Amino acid sequence: MEKISSDFAILDIKRGRVGFAKRVNAGERIPVTIRGYIDAIHSQDDGTSIEFSIDVTDAVERAR
């Protein structure tokens, strides 16, 4: 397996989205674990990185 280095990800939240938005707007950082499959290239190589889309199979809020 290859090690993955990344500084950010974007997560599309459906259930619970309003509550998460309120918490983030209040300044909270919410720990989360995301599992899924990289399934497509989302951007071209900019010389630093390439963005990929992920088919999320599981996303859970972690305890602090």
Summary of the structure (lengths in Angstrom):
residues: 64
radius of gyration: 13.9
end to end distance: 28.2
largest distance: 38.1
contacts: 91
relative contact order: 0.24
helix: 14%
strand: 31%
